[in-house]
Amino acid sequence: MSATSPQAALDQARRIVLKIGSSLVFDPRRKEANRAWMAALAEDIADLRAEGREVIIVSSGAVALGRARIQTDPKKLADKQAAAAVGQSLLMKAWEEALAPHDVLAGQILLTRDDTERRRRWLNARATAQALLHHGIIPVVNENDTVTTEEIRYGDNDRLAARTAQLAQGDLLILLSDVDGLYTADPRRNPDARHLEFIERLTPDILSMGTGANADAGVGTGGMATKLAAVQIAGSAGCATIIASGLNRHPLKALRDGAKATLFRPSSSPMAAWKQWIAGSVAPAGSLTLDEGAVRALQAGKSLLPSGVVAVKGRFEKGDSVRLVDTAGTRLGVGLINYPHDDVARIKGHHSDDIEQLIGYRGPSVVVHRNDLVLEP
């Protein structure tokens, strides 16, 4: 992304992950969802979708909504889980009502840290998000607080939003909360604090500005330090990040109109970061030998079809990395496989239309998609 201002970044983004803090979703005076604010944000989202953009919502608020309905002890994990169980349905109902006037459906995705740290579960969550977006449905993501324990929690939805942006290969993450960006110091304590609109790179000096910067907010579990941690996660996945205030009734419209915010530039594009992860971070669990036609197809930028596979070696599961070689044993690259080893052995050499008959279910038409493939230089 070439943008150097928050407004330009929002204009350029095609897939946007929007994180919304508890202080925006929950109305503490009425003890219910802040429906008027959510409806206004839904209008902003509808405008983006009308321009062909995709939006994923990462929404806090379930625990707060649940606690407003039932009496719980905030110090007890089981009580927090009970509040989350009650609040999740209330949160989704509020989002469904906000989006309904725009004929937009919402689909809930509940994640734990294991879902984004373990590769197979990560790929399953990624597939769900991709399917929802394909059908024009807005994924609404939240941590699955009903089952998580302290050992497997994200701890805050800023990090969850960054992992979601990584998982969904988003090109812009917007963190909406009660702050309008990064300052050189906490502006509530230092009147000389200077607002920063654009950050090229996260240096130690920049990271130090996040310490305690949102300590007095009194809502949610995050602060400026957790937002900068989220910026690091998203940036390593090629996703730019904007920290902006959600206190405006139409926060995205305000952002497009020039509202104060901070843009953090990523180090690479989402696709480049994804390919780098495949190439350098995953150990192949097996190998596929390809015929000459398949080799030419891969070199032309196409996906690997089952008809091009002549041999299967190793034991691997769906989502594992496999080595791709030609009939002479020359390494061609690595890719993430769409089928387990036994199914690939059944469909190799066959046309994609025969997959369901051969293995008993209708899977992807390709064995390795071109977006999940990295060729040797």
C-alpha positions as CSV (number, residue, x, y, z in Angstrom):
1,M,0.0,0.0,0.0
2,S,1.5,3.3,-1.1
3,A,-0.8,5.6,1.0
4,T,0.8,8.0,3.5
5,S,-2.4,9.3,5.1
6,P,-5.3,7.5,6.8
7,Q,-7.8,8.8,4.3
8,A,-5.7,7.6,1.3
9,A,-5.3,4.2,2.9
10,L,-9.0,3.8,3.4
11,D,-9.6,4.8,-0.2
12,Q,-7.1,2.2,-1.5
13,A,-8.1,-0.7,0.7
14,R,-10.1,-3.6,-0.8
15,R,-10.4,-5.9,2.2
16,I,-10.9,-4.1,5.5
17,V,-10.9,-5.6,9.0
18,L,-12.7,-3.3,11.4
19,K,-12.1,-3.7,15.1
20,I,-14.6,-2.2,17.4
21,G,-14.0,-1.8,21.2
22,S,-16.5,-2.5,24.0
23,S,-16.8,1.2,24.8
24,L,-18.4,1.8,21.4
25,V,-20.7,-1.2,21.2
26,F,-22.0,-1.1,24.8
27,D,-24.1,1.8,26.2
28,P,-23.4,1.8,30.0
29,R,-26.3,4.2,30.7
30,R,-28.9,2.0,29.1
31,K,-27.1,-1.2,29.8
32,E,-27.6,-2.5,26.3
33,A,-26.1,-2.3,22.8
34,N,-25.4,1.1,21.4
35,R,-27.8,0.6,18.5
36,A,-27.9,4.1,17.2
37,W,-24.1,4.2,16.8
38,M,-24.0,0.7,15.3
39,A,-26.7,1.7,12.8
40,A,-24.6,4.7,11.7
41,L,-21.5,2.6,11.4
42,A,-23.5,0.1,9.3
43,E,-24.3,2.9,6.9
44,D,-20.6,3.6,6.5
45,I,-20.0,-0.1,5.9
46,A,-22.7,-0.3,3.3
47,D,-21.1,2.7,1.5
48,L,-17.8,0.8,1.3
49,R,-19.5,-2.4,0.1
50,A,-21.3,-0.4,-2.6
51,E,-17.8,0.5,-3.9
52,G,-16.8,-3.1,-4.1
53,R,-14.9,-3.3,-0.8
54,E,-15.1,-6.3,1.6
55,V,-15.5,-5.7,5.3
56,I,-14.8,-8.0,8.3
57,I,-16.0,-6.9,11.8
58,V,-14.1,-7.8,14.9
59,S,-16.4,-6.8,17.7
60,S,-16.0,-6.7,21.4
61,G,-19.0,-6.3,23.7
62,A,-20.3,-9.7,24.4
63,V,-19.2,-9.9,28.0
64,A,-20.4,-6.4,28.8
65,L,-23.8,-7.2,27.3
66,G,-24.1,-10.4,29.2
67,R,-23.2,-8.8,32.5
68,A,-25.9,-6.3,32.0
69,R,-28.4,-9.2,31.8
70,I,-27.1,-11.5,34.6
71,Q,-25.4,-11.0,37.9
72,T,-21.8,-12.3,37.7
73,D,-18.6,-12.0,39.6
74,P,-16.1,-10.3,37.2
75,K,-13.2,-12.0,39.1
76,K,-14.5,-15.6,38.3
77,L,-13.6,-17.0,34.9
78,A,-16.7,-19.3,34.9
79,D,-18.9,-16.2,35.5
80,K,-17.2,-14.3,32.7
81,Q,-17.8,-17.3,30.4
82,A,-21.4,-17.3,31.5
83,A,-21.8,-13.6,30.7
84,A,-20.1,-14.2,27.3
85,A,-22.6,-17.1,26.6
86,V,-25.5,-14.7,27.2
87,G,-23.9,-11.7,25.5
88,Q,-22.8,-13.4,22.3
89,S,-26.4,-13.8,21.0
90,L,-27.2,-10.3,22.1
91,L,-24.2,-8.9,20.3
92,M,-25.0,-10.8,17.1
93,K,-28.7,-9.7,17.3
94,A,-27.5,-6.1,17.5
95,W,-25.3,-6.4,14.5
96,E,-27.9,-8.2,12.5
97,E,-30.4,-5.4,13.2
98,A,-27.9,-2.7,12.3
99,L,-27.0,-4.3,9.0
100,A,-30.5,-5.5,8.0
101,P,-31.7,-2.1,6.5
102,H,-28.9,-2.5,4.0
103,D,-29.8,-6.1,3.1
104,V,-26.6,-7.4,4.5
105,L,-26.3,-10.6,6.5
106,A,-23.8,-11.2,9.3
107,G,-22.1,-14.5,10.0
108,Q,-20.5,-15.2,13.4
109,I,-17.0,-16.6,13.7
110,L,-15.8,-17.4,17.3
111,L,-12.1,-17.9,17.6
112,T,-9.7,-19.0,20.3
113,R,-6.0,-18.5,20.2
114,D,-5.5,-22.1,19.0
115,D,-7.6,-21.3,15.9
116,T,-4.9,-18.9,14.7
117,E,-1.8,-20.5,16.1
118,R,-2.4,-24.1,14.8
119,R,-2.0,-24.2,11.1
120,R,-4.9,-26.6,10.3
121,R,-7.4,-24.8,12.4
122,W,-6.1,-21.5,11.0
123,L,-6.8,-22.7,7.5
124,N,-10.3,-23.9,8.5
125,A,-11.1,-20.5,10.0
126,R,-9.6,-18.8,6.9
127,A,-11.8,-20.9,4.6
128,T,-14.9,-20.0,6.6
129,A,-14.1,-16.3,6.4
130,Q,-13.4,-16.5,2.7
131,A,-16.7,-18.4,2.1
132,L,-18.7,-15.8,4.0
133,L,-17.1,-13.0,2.0
134,H,-17.7,-14.9,-1.3
135,H,-21.4,-15.0,-0.5
136,G,-21.6,-11.3,0.4
137,I,-21.9,-11.9,4.2
138,I,-20.0,-9.8,6.7
139,P,-18.1,-12.0,9.1
140,V,-18.4,-10.8,12.7
141,V,-15.5,-12.2,14.7
142,N,-15.1,-12.4,18.4
143,E,-13.0,-14.4,20.9
144,N,-14.9,-17.5,22.1
145,D,-14.9,-16.4,25.7
146,T,-17.4,-19.1,26.6
147,V,-14.7,-21.8,26.4
148,T,-11.4,-20.0,26.6
149,T,-9.2,-20.1,29.7
150,E,-6.4,-17.7,30.6
151,E,-3.8,-20.0,29.0
152,I,-5.5,-19.9,25.5
153,R,-6.9,-16.4,25.5
154,Y,-5.8,-13.6,23.2
155,G,-6.3,-11.2,26.1
156,D,-7.7,-8.4,24.0
157,N,-9.5,-7.9,20.7
158,D,-6.8,-5.7,19.2
159,R,-4.5,-8.8,18.8
160,L,-7.5,-10.9,17.7
161,A,-8.2,-8.3,15.0
162,A,-4.6,-8.4,13.8
163,R,-4.7,-12.2,13.6
164,T,-8.0,-11.9,11.8
165,A,-6.5,-9.5,9.3
166,Q,-3.6,-11.9,8.8
167,L,-5.9,-14.9,8.5
168,A,-8.2,-13.1,5.9
169,Q,-5.3,-11.5,4.1
170,G,-6.7,-8.1,4.7
171,D,-4.9,-5.1,3.3
172,L,-6.2,-2.6,6.0
173,L,-6.9,-3.0,9.7
174,I,-8.8,-0.2,11.4
175,L,-8.8,-0.2,15.2
176,L,-11.7,1.9,16.3
177,S,-11.8,2.9,20.0
178,D,-11.9,6.0,22.2
179,V,-8.5,7.3,21.0
180,D,-7.8,9.1,17.7
181,G,-4.4,7.7,17.0
182,L,-0.8,7.7,18.4
183,Y,0.7,10.6,20.3
184,T,4.3,11.2,21.3
185,A,3.0,11.0,24.9
186,D,-0.4,10.5,26.7
187,P,-2.3,13.7,25.7
188,R,-4.4,13.4,28.8
189,R,-1.3,13.9,31.0
190,N,1.0,15.8,28.7
191,P,-0.4,18.9,27.0
192,D,2.6,19.0,24.7
193,A,2.0,15.6,23.3
194,R,2.0,15.6,19.5
195,H,-0.3,13.6,17.3
196,L,1.4,11.4,14.6
197,E,-0.5,10.9,11.4
198,F,1.8,8.5,9.5
199,I,4.3,5.9,10.8
200,E,6.6,4.4,8.2
201,R,8.2,1.9,10.5
202,L,7.8,0.7,14.1
203,T,11.0,1.7,15.8
204,P,11.7,1.2,19.5
205,D,11.0,4.9,20.1
206,I,7.6,4.5,18.5
207,L,6.8,1.4,20.5
208,S,7.7,3.2,23.7
209,M,5.0,5.8,23.1
210,G,2.4,3.1,23.7
211,T,3.2,2.4,27.3
212,G,0.3,3.3,29.4
213,A,-1.2,5.6,26.8
214,N,-4.8,4.5,27.4
215,A,-4.6,3.6,31.0
216,D,-7.4,5.9,32.1
217,A,-10.0,4.7,29.5
218,G,-11.7,2.4,32.0
219,V,-13.2,0.1,29.3
220,G,-12.3,-3.1,27.6
221,T,-8.9,-4.8,28.1
222,G,-6.7,-3.1,25.6
223,G,-4.7,0.1,25.5
224,M,-2.3,1.8,23.2
225,A,0.4,-0.8,23.9
226,T,-1.9,-3.6,22.8
227,K,-2.8,-1.6,19.7
228,L,0.9,-1.3,18.7
229,A,1.3,-5.0,19.3
230,A,-1.5,-5.5,16.9
231,V,0.1,-3.1,14.4
232,Q,3.2,-5.3,14.5
233,I,1.2,-8.5,13.8
234,A,-0.8,-7.0,11.0
235,G,2.2,-5.3,9.5
236,S,4.2,-8.5,9.3
237,A,1.3,-10.0,7.3
238,G,1.4,-7.1,4.9
239,C,-1.6,-5.3,6.3
240,A,-1.6,-1.6,7.0
241,T,-3.2,-0.4,10.2
242,I,-5.2,2.8,11.2
243,I,-5.9,3.7,14.8
244,A,-8.9,6.0,14.8
245,S,-11.6,7.3,17.1
246,G,-15.0,5.7,17.0
247,L,-16.6,8.4,19.1
248,N,-18.1,10.0,15.9
249,R,-21.5,8.8,14.9
250,H,-20.2,7.9,11.5
251,P,-16.5,7.0,12.2
252,L,-15.6,5.7,8.7
253,K,-17.2,8.7,7.0
254,A,-15.4,11.0,9.4
255,L,-12.1,9.2,8.6
256,R,-12.7,9.7,4.8
257,D,-13.5,13.3,5.5
258,G,-10.2,13.9,7.2
259,A,-10.7,13.1,10.9
260,K,-7.5,12.8,12.9
261,A,-6.0,9.2,12.9
262,T,-2.7,7.4,12.6
263,L,-1.7,5.2,9.7
264,F,1.0,2.5,10.1
265,R,2.5,1.3,6.8
266,P,3.2,-2.5,6.5
267,S,6.5,-3.9,5.4
268,S,5.0,-5.8,2.4
269,S,1.8,-6.7,0.6
270,P,-0.6,-9.3,2.1
271,M,0.1,-11.8,-0.7
272,A,3.9,-11.3,-0.5
273,A,3.8,-11.9,3.3
274,W,1.6,-15.0,2.8
275,K,4.0,-16.4,0.2
276,Q,7.0,-15.7,2.4
277,W,5.3,-17.6,5.2
278,I,4.7,-20.6,3.0
279,A,8.2,-20.6,1.6
280,G,10.1,-20.1,4.8
281,S,8.1,-21.1,7.8
282,V,6.5,-24.4,6.9
283,A,8.3,-27.8,6.7
284,P,6.9,-30.0,3.8
285,A,5.1,-33.1,5.1
286,G,5.3,-34.9,1.7
287,S,5.8,-34.5,-2.0
288,L,3.9,-34.6,-5.3
289,T,5.5,-35.5,-8.6
290,L,4.0,-33.6,-11.5
291,D,3.9,-34.3,-15.2
292,E,5.2,-31.8,-17.9
293,G,1.8,-30.2,-18.4
294,A,1.4,-29.4,-14.8
295,V,4.9,-28.0,-14.6
296,R,4.2,-25.6,-17.4
297,A,0.9,-24.7,-15.9
298,L,2.5,-23.7,-12.6
299,Q,5.2,-21.7,-14.3
300,A,2.4,-19.8,-16.1
301,G,0.9,-18.9,-12.8
302,K,-1.9,-21.5,-12.6
303,S,-3.1,-23.8,-9.9
304,L,-2.2,-27.5,-9.6
305,L,-5.0,-29.8,-10.9
306,P,-5.3,-33.4,-9.9
307,S,-4.8,-34.5,-13.5
308,G,-1.2,-33.2,-13.3
309,V,-0.1,-35.3,-10.3
310,V,1.6,-38.6,-11.2
311,A,2.9,-39.7,-7.8
312,V,2.3,-39.0,-4.1
313,K,4.9,-39.5,-1.3
314,G,4.5,-39.0,2.5
315,R,1.6,-38.8,4.9
316,F,0.0,-35.3,5.1
317,E,-3.3,-33.8,6.0
318,K,-5.3,-31.0,4.4
319,G,-3.5,-27.7,4.9
320,D,-0.1,-29.2,5.3
321,S,2.8,-28.1,3.1
322,V,4.0,-30.4,0.4
323,R,7.0,-30.3,-1.9
324,L,6.4,-30.2,-5.7
325,V,8.9,-31.9,-8.0
326,D,9.0,-32.9,-11.6
327,T,9.5,-36.5,-12.9
328,A,13.3,-36.0,-12.8
329,G,13.1,-35.1,-9.1
330,T,13.9,-31.4,-9.6
331,R,12.3,-29.2,-6.9
332,L,9.7,-26.9,-8.3
333,G,8.4,-25.3,-5.1
334,V,6.1,-25.8,-2.1
335,G,2.4,-25.4,-1.6
336,L,-0.5,-25.9,0.9
337,I,-2.4,-29.0,0.0
338,N,-6.2,-29.1,-0.3
339,Y,-6.6,-32.8,0.4
340,P,-5.1,-35.5,2.7
341,H,-2.5,-37.9,1.2
342,D,-4.9,-40.8,0.7
343,D,-7.4,-38.6,-1.2
344,V,-4.7,-37.2,-3.4
345,A,-3.6,-40.8,-4.2
346,R,-7.1,-41.5,-5.3
347,I,-7.7,-38.4,-7.5
348,K,-4.2,-38.1,-9.0
349,G,-4.2,-38.3,-12.8
350,H,-8.0,-37.7,-12.9
351,H,-10.1,-34.8,-14.1
352,S,-11.5,-32.4,-11.4
353,D,-15.0,-33.4,-12.3
354,D,-14.3,-36.9,-11.1
355,I,-13.2,-35.9,-7.6
356,E,-16.6,-36.4,-5.9
357,Q,-17.1,-39.8,-7.4
358,L,-13.6,-40.9,-6.4
359,I,-13.5,-39.8,-2.8
360,G,-17.1,-39.4,-1.9
361,Y,-17.4,-35.7,-1.3
362,R,-17.1,-32.5,-3.4
363,G,-13.9,-30.7,-2.5
364,P,-11.9,-28.0,-4.3
365,S,-11.2,-28.4,-8.0
366,V,-7.5,-27.9,-7.5
367,V,-5.0,-29.8,-5.4
368,V,-2.9,-26.7,-4.6
369,H,-4.3,-23.2,-5.3
370,R,-1.9,-20.8,-7.0
371,N,-2.3,-18.3,-4.1
372,D,-1.0,-21.1,-1.7
373,L,2.0,-22.0,-3.9
374,V,5.6,-20.7,-4.0
375,L,7.9,-21.7,-6.8
376,E,11.6,-22.1,-6.6
377,P,13.5,-19.1,-7.9
